[in-house]
Amino acid sequence: MRDVHGAATPGDRVLIVGAGVAGLAAAVRLAHAGQDVLVLERHARPGGKVRTLPSPAGPVDTGPTVLTMRGVFDDLFEAAGSRLDDHLTLVRQHVLARHFWPDGGRLDLFDREDESAAAIRDFAGATAARQFRTFSERARRLFAGFEAPVMQAPAPAPGRLAAHIARHPALLPAMAPLSTLAGLLARSFDDPRLAQLFGRYATYVGGAPDRVPALLALIWQAEAAGVWVVEGGMHRLAEALADLARQGGARFEFGAGVARIEAPGGAASGVVLEDGTRIAADTVLFNGDPRALATGALGPDCTGVAGITRRVPRSLSAEVWAFAATPRGADLAHHNVFFRETPEPEFDALAAGRLAADPTLYVCAQDRGVSGAAPALERFEIIANAPPLTDSSEEEDPDRCRTRTFQTLARFGLTFDPTPTARALTTPAGFERLFPASAGSLYGQSPQGMMAAFRRPTARTAIRGLYLAGGGTHPGAGVPMATLSGRHAAAAIMTDRTSTSTCRKTAMPGGMSTGSATTATGPSASSGS
């Protein structure tokens, strides 16, 4: 094997394995703080799960579709001395989502609570509107109460969170700590359709409403606070972050799959690529599913990292269609959800490792909700939740997937011309091939259980010089959370490098202090999360 890649010594270089959103966010912060950053990505372009498939209408997003928690991204660009609006055109959505039910019911939710309450009153009556306002206030209280001590914290601890709740006792009843999200919603809404609607937010982090804690009601507040569409598609965000990192001096190598992370004696020393090239580095940030390390997919030196990922359940996967077609029938917004009659049979099937015959479907009409009229040939992403892979899982038949998806939508009057071919489909097995050792899961370990937030791996690991970032690490799944995990990892790297050097402490741009951060053992991810 040969050691290559520039004049940087191993102690100077930061290797980032995976150019997913978290890896890109960390690369931006580290490069603009003066670190020598090399990003290795096994795929041909940045983004990880923010990926596209080609179509006659242009690239179609086949991952996340919108931005929420915009402040997280404003902060990232400001940390590099730039502005988000100078790199991307973001369009705030007045209609957050359009919802359809088999009984003909249709409900739009808006970026103003008063408008959503009025729409719910027209949909389900005055009592439902009052219940919605009460639920929204609960979600706001939970989000405000847990953003700092959990999402923004590098390594949240149960003791510190308990102390925080003791100082803010109103949080405890709002949490409904002995309830699942489904249980809370059943008590919050008389109309089961509204409980079904807000329960679906559990799937945004890979969970089922009857198995995740009621605390996840706060996800509604993340969306209610604002949803933005990236003009041109979410993949533009990944490209913008890669460009911003390059402006700070970061280098990227695509088609550079990492076969092994080397950490003899419990300290990172570099990586070996699939072609046998060795790259030395004392600091390695792994941006991927931590299970890849724990299962030995990246060599024997790191199997002691994130051991919990071998024991806890995996989050949901999905069947995802990404294609261009001309739609007929339903009047679509950007975000659309077509619900099945009742949610329980679908989530019971998923828990048993099966797919429901008529699933709830998310349809993103990617050319709507942006400037200008939708073209005749529009780009679409359709998502059905699916179970993660197990040893007994079989490759899903594309024809069955097509029938299940498009016959379900046809019952709502929505059809597409042409109907997409199998090339437009990514199944759980496809996600496993794209992101090895993930079991096809899109969100890392399952969010079920009250302690789930404390069981995720954090940025630091027990291996000196090995760090983690991505949707499978703290603070969890979703583009904003992955971006925060990149921030946590960059801060940990800067802190640890400062503490072992003879130089005085520095601060990262954008107010990221390299002062003390909580040390935690734990974790890892898989390339490109």
C-alpha positions as CSV (number, residue, x, y, z in Angstrom):
1,M,0.0,0.0,0.0
2,R,1.1,3.5,-0.6
3,D,0.6,6.7,1.4
4,V,-0.5,9.6,-0.7
5,H,-2.3,12.9,-0.7
6,G,-0.2,16.0,-0.4
7,A,2.3,17.4,2.0
8,A,0.1,17.4,5.1
9,T,1.5,15.3,7.9
10,P,-0.9,12.8,9.6
11,G,-1.2,15.0,12.6
12,D,-2.3,18.0,10.6
13,R,-4.8,16.4,8.4
14,V,-8.5,15.8,9.1
15,L,-10.0,13.0,7.0
16,I,-13.8,13.0,6.6
17,V,-15.2,9.7,5.5
18,G,-18.5,10.4,3.7
19,A,-19.8,13.6,2.1
20,G,-23.3,13.5,3.5
21,V,-24.8,16.6,5.0
22,A,-23.1,16.1,8.4
23,G,-19.7,15.5,6.8
24,L,-20.2,18.6,4.6
25,A,-21.2,20.7,7.6
26,A,-18.2,19.6,9.5
27,A,-15.9,20.2,6.5
28,V,-17.2,23.7,6.2
29,R,-16.5,24.6,9.8
30,L,-13.1,22.8,10.0
31,A,-11.8,24.2,6.7
32,H,-12.8,27.8,7.5
33,A,-11.1,27.3,10.9
34,G,-7.9,26.6,9.1
35,Q,-7.8,22.9,9.3
36,D,-6.4,20.7,6.5
37,V,-9.5,18.8,5.4
38,L,-9.8,15.9,3.0
39,V,-13.2,14.5,2.3
40,L,-13.5,10.9,0.9
41,E,-16.8,9.9,-0.7
42,R,-17.5,6.5,-2.3
43,H,-20.2,8.0,-4.6
44,A,-19.8,10.4,-7.5
45,R,-21.1,13.5,-5.8
46,P,-21.8,15.0,-2.4
47,G,-25.0,14.7,-0.5
48,G,-25.2,11.1,0.9
49,K,-28.9,10.5,1.3
50,V,-29.5,13.9,-0.3
51,R,-29.2,12.2,-3.7
52,T,-30.9,12.3,-7.1
53,L,-31.9,10.1,-10.0
54,P,-31.9,11.3,-13.6
55,S,-35.1,11.9,-15.5
56,P,-36.1,13.6,-18.8
57,A,-37.1,16.7,-16.7
58,G,-33.7,16.8,-14.9
59,P,-32.4,15.4,-11.7
60,V,-35.1,14.2,-9.2
61,D,-34.5,14.4,-5.5
62,T,-34.8,10.9,-3.9
63,G,-34.2,11.9,-0.3
64,P,-35.1,14.8,1.8
65,T,-37.3,17.3,0.0
66,V,-37.4,20.5,2.1
67,L,-35.6,22.5,4.7
68,T,-36.9,23.1,8.2
69,M,-35.1,24.8,11.2
70,R,-33.6,27.3,8.8
71,G,-31.6,28.9,11.6
72,V,-29.3,25.9,11.7
73,F,-28.3,26.5,8.1
74,D,-28.0,30.3,8.5
75,D,-25.6,29.6,11.4
76,L,-23.5,27.2,9.3
77,F,-23.0,29.7,6.4
78,E,-22.3,32.5,8.8
79,A,-19.6,30.3,10.5
80,A,-17.8,30.4,7.1
81,G,-18.2,34.2,6.7
82,S,-21.0,33.8,4.1
83,R,-24.8,34.0,3.8
84,L,-27.2,31.2,2.9
85,D,-29.1,33.5,0.6
86,D,-26.0,34.2,-1.4
87,H,-25.7,30.5,-2.4
88,L,-29.2,29.2,-2.6
89,T,-32.7,30.5,-3.4
90,L,-35.1,29.3,-0.7
91,V,-38.9,29.6,-1.1
92,R,-40.9,29.6,2.0
93,Q,-44.0,27.4,1.7
94,H,-47.4,28.9,2.6
95,V,-49.0,25.5,2.4
96,L,-46.9,23.2,4.6
97,A,-48.6,20.1,3.4
98,R,-51.8,18.9,1.7
99,H,-53.5,15.8,3.2
100,F,-56.0,13.5,1.5
101,W,-58.1,10.7,3.0
102,P,-60.0,7.8,1.3
103,D,-63.3,9.3,2.5
104,G,-62.7,12.4,0.3
105,G,-61.5,14.6,3.1
106,R,-58.7,17.1,2.3
107,L,-56.9,19.4,4.6
108,D,-54.1,21.9,4.1
109,L,-51.9,23.1,6.9
110,F,-50.3,26.5,6.7
111,D,-47.3,28.4,7.9
112,R,-49.6,30.5,10.1
113,E,-51.4,28.9,13.0
114,D,-54.5,31.0,12.5
115,E,-54.9,29.7,9.0
116,S,-54.3,26.1,10.0
117,A,-56.9,26.4,12.8
118,A,-59.4,27.9,10.4
119,A,-58.8,25.1,7.9
120,I,-59.2,22.5,10.6
121,R,-62.4,24.1,11.8
122,D,-63.8,23.8,8.3
123,F,-62.6,20.3,8.0
124,A,-63.6,18.8,11.4
125,G,-65.4,21.5,13.5
126,A,-64.7,24.1,16.1
127,T,-63.8,21.6,18.8
128,A,-61.0,20.2,16.5
129,A,-59.7,23.7,15.9
130,R,-59.4,24.3,19.7
131,Q,-57.7,21.0,20.1
132,F,-55.3,21.8,17.4
133,R,-54.3,25.1,19.1
134,T,-53.8,23.3,22.4
135,F,-51.6,20.6,20.7
136,S,-49.6,23.3,18.9
137,E,-48.9,25.1,22.2
138,R,-47.7,21.8,23.7
139,A,-45.4,21.2,20.7
140,R,-44.0,24.7,21.0
141,R,-43.3,24.3,24.7
142,L,-41.6,20.9,24.1
143,F,-39.5,22.2,21.3
144,A,-38.4,25.3,23.2
145,G,-37.7,23.2,26.3
146,F,-35.6,20.5,24.6
147,E,-33.8,22.3,21.8
148,A,-30.9,23.5,24.0
149,P,-30.5,20.6,26.4
150,V,-30.9,17.9,23.8
151,M,-30.5,18.9,20.2
152,Q,-27.9,21.6,20.7
153,A,-26.0,19.7,23.4
154,P,-22.9,17.8,22.2
155,A,-23.7,14.9,24.5
156,P,-27.0,15.1,26.4
157,A,-27.2,13.3,29.7
158,P,-30.2,12.1,31.6
159,G,-29.1,13.8,34.8
160,R,-28.7,17.2,33.2
161,L,-32.0,16.9,31.4
162,A,-33.7,15.9,34.7
163,A,-32.2,19.0,36.3
164,H,-33.5,21.1,33.4
165,I,-37.0,19.7,33.8
166,A,-36.8,20.4,37.5
167,R,-36.1,24.0,36.7
168,H,-39.0,24.1,34.2
169,P,-41.6,21.8,35.8
170,A,-44.3,22.6,33.2
171,L,-42.3,20.5,30.8
172,L,-43.1,17.2,32.6
173,P,-46.8,17.1,32.0
174,A,-46.3,18.4,28.4
175,M,-43.9,15.4,27.8
176,A,-46.6,12.9,28.9
177,P,-43.7,10.7,29.9
178,L,-45.7,7.5,30.3
179,S,-47.4,7.8,26.9
180,T,-46.6,7.1,23.3
181,L,-47.2,9.7,20.7
182,A,-50.2,7.8,19.4
183,G,-51.6,7.7,22.9
184,L,-51.1,11.4,23.4
185,L,-52.7,12.2,20.0
186,A,-55.7,10.0,20.8
187,R,-56.3,12.0,23.9
188,S,-55.6,15.3,22.1
189,F,-58.0,15.0,19.2
190,D,-61.6,13.7,18.9
191,D,-61.2,13.3,15.1
192,P,-59.1,10.3,14.4
193,R,-57.9,11.8,11.1
194,L,-56.1,14.5,13.0
195,A,-54.4,12.0,15.3
196,Q,-53.4,10.1,12.2
197,L,-52.0,13.2,10.6
198,F,-49.8,14.4,13.5
199,G,-48.8,10.8,14.3
200,R,-47.2,10.6,10.9
201,Y,-44.4,13.0,12.1
202,A,-42.9,10.0,13.9
203,T,-42.0,8.5,10.5
204,Y,-39.9,11.6,9.8
205,V,-37.3,10.2,12.2
206,G,-38.0,6.5,11.3
207,G,-40.4,5.6,14.0
208,A,-44.0,4.5,14.4
209,P,-46.4,6.7,16.5
210,D,-47.5,3.8,18.7
211,R,-43.8,3.1,19.6
212,V,-42.2,6.4,20.0
213,P,-42.5,8.7,23.1
214,A,-45.1,11.5,23.2
215,L,-42.2,13.9,23.4
216,L,-41.8,13.6,19.6
217,A,-44.9,15.8,19.3
218,L,-42.3,18.6,19.1
219,I,-41.5,17.6,15.5
220,W,-44.7,19.4,14.5
221,Q,-43.2,22.7,15.8
222,A,-40.1,22.2,13.6
223,E,-42.4,22.2,10.6
224,A,-44.9,24.8,11.8
225,A,-42.0,27.2,12.3
226,G,-41.4,27.2,8.6
227,V,-40.7,25.0,5.6
228,W,-38.5,26.1,2.7
229,V,-38.1,24.6,-0.8
230,V,-34.6,24.9,-2.3
231,E,-35.0,26.2,-5.8
232,G,-33.6,23.5,-8.2
233,G,-33.9,20.8,-5.6
234,M,-32.4,19.7,-2.3
235,H,-29.2,18.4,-4.0
236,R,-28.3,22.1,-4.5
237,L,-27.8,22.4,-0.8
238,A,-25.2,19.6,-0.8
239,E,-23.4,21.2,-3.8
240,A,-23.4,24.6,-2.1
241,L,-22.0,23.1,1.1
242,A,-19.2,21.4,-0.9
243,D,-18.4,24.6,-2.6
244,L,-18.3,26.5,0.7
245,A,-16.0,23.9,2.2
246,R,-13.7,24.2,-0.9
247,Q,-13.6,28.0,-0.5
248,G,-12.1,27.3,3.0
249,G,-9.5,25.0,1.4
250,A,-11.1,21.6,1.9
251,R,-10.4,19.0,-0.8
252,F,-12.8,16.3,-2.0
253,E,-12.2,12.9,-3.7
254,F,-15.2,11.2,-5.1
255,G,-15.3,7.5,-6.1
256,A,-13.0,7.0,-3.1
257,G,-14.6,4.2,-1.1
258,V,-13.0,3.5,2.3
259,A,-12.5,-0.2,3.0
260,R,-10.9,0.2,6.4
261,I,-10.4,2.7,9.2
262,E,-7.1,2.0,11.0
263,A,-6.9,2.5,14.7
264,P,-4.2,0.3,16.1
265,G,-3.8,0.6,19.9
266,G,-7.0,2.5,20.2
267,A,-5.9,5.6,18.2
268,A,-6.8,6.6,14.7
269,S,-4.0,6.5,12.2
270,G,-5.7,6.7,8.8
271,V,-7.8,4.8,6.3
272,V,-7.3,2.3,3.5
273,L,-9.3,2.8,0.3
274,E,-10.9,0.1,-1.7
275,D,-8.1,0.3,-4.3
276,G,-5.5,-0.3,-1.6
277,T,-4.3,3.3,-1.2
278,R,-3.5,4.2,2.4
279,I,-4.1,7.8,3.7
280,A,-2.5,8.6,7.0
281,A,-4.3,10.9,9.5
282,D,-4.5,11.1,13.3
283,T,-8.0,12.6,13.0
284,V,-10.8,10.7,11.2
285,L,-14.4,11.8,11.1
286,F,-16.8,9.1,10.0
287,N,-20.0,10.4,8.4
288,G,-22.2,7.3,8.1
289,D,-24.3,4.8,10.0
290,P,-22.4,3.9,13.2
291,R,-23.5,0.3,12.7
292,A,-21.0,0.0,9.9
293,L,-18.2,0.3,12.4
294,A,-19.8,-1.9,15.1
295,T,-20.3,-4.7,12.6
296,G,-16.8,-4.6,11.3
297,A,-17.7,-3.4,7.8
298,L,-14.8,-0.9,8.1
299,G,-12.3,-3.3,9.6
300,P,-11.6,-4.9,12.9
301,D,-10.0,-1.9,14.7
302,C,-13.4,-0.1,15.2
303,T,-15.8,-2.9,16.2
304,G,-15.8,-1.6,19.8
305,V,-17.4,1.6,18.6
306,A,-21.2,2.1,18.9
307,G,-21.8,-1.4,20.1
308,I,-25.4,-0.4,21.0
309,T,-26.2,-0.3,17.3
310,R,-25.9,-4.1,17.1
311,R,-28.5,-4.5,19.9
312,V,-31.2,-1.9,19.5
313,P,-33.9,-2.0,16.8
314,R,-33.4,-0.2,13.5
315,S,-35.5,2.7,12.3
316,L,-37.8,2.4,9.3
317,S,-36.6,2.2,5.7
318,A,-38.7,3.1,2.6
319,E,-39.6,2.4,-1.0
320,V,-38.9,5.5,-2.9
321,W,-39.9,6.4,-6.5
322,A,-38.2,9.3,-8.2
323,F,-39.3,10.1,-11.8
324,A,-40.8,12.6,-14.2
325,A,-44.3,12.4,-15.5
326,T,-47.5,14.3,-16.3
327,P,-50.0,14.0,-13.4
328,R,-53.7,13.8,-13.7
329,G,-56.3,14.0,-11.0
330,A,-55.6,15.4,-7.5
331,D,-54.7,19.0,-7.1
332,L,-51.2,18.8,-5.6
333,A,-49.1,21.1,-3.4
334,H,-45.3,20.6,-3.0
335,H,-45.9,18.3,0.1
336,N,-48.8,15.8,-0.2
337,V,-49.8,12.9,2.0
338,F,-52.4,10.3,0.9
339,F,-53.5,8.5,4.1
340,R,-54.9,5.0,4.3
341,E,-58.2,4.7,6.3
342,T,-56.6,3.8,9.6
343,P,-52.9,3.8,10.5
344,E,-52.7,0.8,12.9
345,P,-52.6,-2.0,10.3
346,E,-49.8,-0.4,8.4
347,F,-47.6,0.1,11.5
348,D,-48.4,-3.4,12.7
349,A,-47.3,-4.8,9.4
350,L,-44.1,-2.7,9.5
351,A,-43.3,-3.9,13.0
352,A,-43.7,-7.5,11.7
353,G,-41.3,-6.8,8.8
354,R,-44.0,-6.6,6.2
355,L,-45.5,-3.9,3.9
356,A,-49.2,-3.0,4.0
357,A,-51.1,-3.6,0.7
358,D,-52.4,0.0,0.7
359,P,-49.8,2.2,2.5
360,T,-50.0,5.8,3.4
361,L,-48.0,7.6,0.7
362,Y,-46.0,10.8,0.6
363,V,-45.9,12.5,-2.8
364,C,-43.5,15.4,-3.3
365,A,-44.4,17.4,-6.4
366,Q,-40.9,19.0,-6.7
367,D,-41.8,21.6,-9.4
368,R,-44.6,23.0,-7.3
369,G,-44.2,25.5,-4.5
370,V,-41.4,27.4,-6.3
371,S,-41.4,30.3,-8.7
372,G,-43.3,29.9,-12.0
373,A,-45.9,27.4,-13.2
374,A,-45.3,23.7,-13.0
375,P,-44.1,22.3,-16.4
376,A,-46.0,19.7,-18.3
377,L,-43.4,17.1,-17.4
378,E,-43.0,17.3,-13.6
379,R,-40.6,15.7,-11.2
380,F,-42.0,13.5,-8.4
381,E,-40.8,11.6,-5.4
382,I,-43.1,9.1,-3.8
383,I,-42.3,7.4,-0.5
384,A,-43.9,4.5,1.3
385,N,-42.5,3.5,4.7
386,A,-40.9,0.0,4.7
387,P,-39.3,-2.1,7.4
388,P,-35.5,-2.4,7.7
389,L,-33.8,-5.5,6.4
390,T,-33.4,-8.6,8.4
391,D,-31.6,-11.9,7.7
392,S,-34.8,-13.2,6.3
393,S,-35.7,-10.2,4.1
394,E,-36.0,-10.8,0.4
395,E,-35.5,-8.4,-2.4
396,E,-38.8,-6.7,-3.1
397,D,-40.3,-7.3,-6.6
398,P,-40.5,-3.9,-8.5
399,D,-43.8,-4.9,-10.1
400,R,-45.4,-5.5,-6.7
401,C,-44.0,-2.1,-5.5
402,R,-45.4,-0.4,-8.6
403,T,-48.8,-2.0,-8.1
404,R,-49.0,-1.2,-4.4
405,T,-48.0,2.5,-4.9
406,F,-49.8,3.5,-8.1
407,Q,-53.0,1.6,-7.6
408,T,-53.3,3.2,-4.1
409,L,-52.9,6.7,-5.6
410,A,-55.3,5.8,-8.5
411,R,-58.0,5.2,-5.8
412,F,-57.6,8.9,-4.9
413,G,-57.9,9.8,-8.6
414,L,-54.2,10.5,-9.0
415,T,-52.4,9.0,-12.0
416,F,-49.1,9.6,-13.9
417,D,-48.2,9.4,-17.5
418,P,-45.9,7.6,-18.0
419,T,-45.9,5.2,-15.0
420,P,-42.2,4.9,-13.9
421,T,-40.1,1.9,-14.6
422,A,-38.1,-0.1,-12.0
423,R,-35.1,2.2,-12.6
424,A,-36.9,4.9,-10.7
425,L,-37.3,2.8,-7.6
426,T,-35.0,2.4,-4.5
427,T,-36.0,-0.3,-2.1
428,P,-34.5,-1.1,1.4
429,A,-32.1,-3.5,-0.3
430,G,-31.1,-0.7,-2.6
431,F,-30.4,1.6,0.3
432,E,-28.3,-1.1,1.9
433,R,-26.2,-1.3,-1.3
434,L,-25.9,2.5,-1.3
435,F,-25.1,2.7,2.4
436,P,-23.5,-0.6,3.5
437,A,-24.2,-2.1,6.9
438,S,-27.2,0.2,7.4
439,A,-29.7,-2.7,7.1
440,G,-31.5,-0.4,4.6
441,S,-32.5,1.8,7.5
442,L,-32.7,5.5,6.6
443,Y,-32.5,7.0,10.1
444,G,-30.1,4.8,12.1
445,Q,-31.4,3.2,15.2
446,S,-35.0,3.4,16.1
447,P,-36.3,6.4,18.1
448,Q,-38.7,4.2,20.1
449,G,-38.5,4.4,23.9
450,M,-38.1,7.3,26.3
451,M,-34.3,6.9,26.5
452,A,-33.7,6.7,22.8
453,A,-32.2,10.2,22.7
454,F,-29.6,9.2,25.2
455,R,-28.7,5.9,23.4
456,R,-27.5,7.4,20.2
457,P,-23.7,7.5,19.6
458,T,-22.2,11.0,20.0
459,A,-19.3,12.8,18.3
460,R,-16.5,11.4,20.4
461,T,-15.7,7.7,20.5
462,A,-13.5,5.6,22.7
463,I,-10.9,5.6,20.0
464,R,-8.6,8.6,20.2
465,G,-8.9,10.7,17.0
466,L,-12.0,9.0,15.7
467,Y,-15.2,11.0,15.6
468,L,-18.7,10.5,14.3
469,A,-21.4,12.6,12.5
470,G,-24.5,11.8,10.6
471,G,-28.2,11.0,11.0
472,G,-27.3,7.8,13.0
473,T,-25.5,9.9,15.7
474,H,-26.8,12.4,18.1
475,P,-29.0,14.5,17.8
476,G,-30.6,12.1,15.2
477,A,-32.2,11.9,11.8
478,G,-33.2,14.7,9.4
479,V,-31.2,17.3,7.5
480,P,-31.2,19.9,10.4
481,M,-30.2,17.3,13.0
482,A,-27.4,15.9,10.7
483,T,-26.1,19.4,10.2
484,L,-26.0,19.9,14.0
485,S,-24.2,16.6,14.4
486,G,-21.5,18.0,12.0
487,R,-21.2,21.0,14.2
488,H,-20.8,18.9,17.3
489,A,-18.1,16.8,15.6
490,A,-16.2,19.8,14.3
491,A,-16.3,21.4,17.8
492,A,-15.1,18.2,19.4
493,I,-12.2,17.9,16.9
494,M,-11.2,21.5,17.4
495,T,-11.4,21.2,21.2
496,D,-9.3,18.0,21.3
497,R,-6.7,19.4,18.9
498,T,-6.4,22.6,21.0
499,S,-6.0,20.7,24.2
500,T,-3.2,18.5,22.9
501,S,-1.2,21.4,21.3
502,T,1.0,24.0,22.7
503,C,-1.0,26.7,20.9
504,R,-3.5,28.9,22.8
505,K,-7.2,28.1,22.4
506,T,-8.9,29.4,19.4
507,A,-12.5,29.8,18.5
508,M,-14.3,28.5,15.5
509,P,-15.9,31.1,13.2
510,G,-19.6,31.7,14.0
511,G,-19.2,31.6,17.7
512,M,-18.2,27.9,18.0
513,S,-16.0,27.9,21.1
514,T,-13.3,25.3,21.4
515,G,-13.6,25.3,25.2
516,S,-14.6,22.3,27.1
517,A,-17.1,19.9,25.7
518,T,-18.5,16.8,27.4
519,T,-16.6,13.6,26.6
520,A,-18.6,10.6,25.7
521,T,-17.8,7.2,24.4
522,G,-20.0,5.9,21.8
523,P,-20.4,5.8,18.1
524,S,-20.4,5.8,14.4
525,A,-22.1,6.0,11.1
526,S,-22.0,4.8,7.4
527,S,-20.7,6.6,4.4
528,G,-22.7,9.5,3.2
529,S,-25.4,9.8,5.9
